[in-house]
C-alpha cells in the first residue's frame, strides 16, 4: 500500500526518510516512480532547507547520496544557513559521501560558502572531522580561505 501511495503522490518526507535510512532504491522510486513519471523533486526542501542530499550527508548515507546524485540532485543546494550537502558531509566526517559529492563538484566549488563564510573544510575542521579534512585537502580544497570572521580552517 505504501508503494502504491508513492506512485500516486510521493512526498518530500518519504524522500528525506529514504535518504536518512540510506535506501537509494526507494529514494529513486519515490522520485521517479516505477513508470518513470516524476513524482517528487529530488531537491524538495524541508522548512529548514534540507534536501535529500543534505539528509543523506548528515546521516553518512553513501548509497542514498549516490542515488540522489544519479537523479540529478543539486549538490550545491543551500539550506537556511547556507550550508550545502558538502558542508554536512564534511562536518560529519562522512568521507564516502564526500567522495560522491566531490566527484560531481568542480575543484573551485569545494570553496562553497555558507552564510558565515565557512567552506566545507571549515565545517570539517570545526567538527574535528580529520579524515574529511584530509580528503578535502587532497581533493583541492584551499586551507587559506578565510570565513567572515577572518578565520581559516
Secondary structure, 3 states (H helix, E strand, C coil): CHHHHHHHCCCHHHHHHHHHCCCHHHHHHHHHCCCCCCCCCCCCCCCCCCCHHHHHHHCCCHHHHHHHHHCCCCCCCCCCCCCCHHHHHHHCCCHHHHHHHHHHCCHHHHHCCCCCCCCHHHHHHHHCCHHHHHHHHHHCCCCCCECCCCCEC
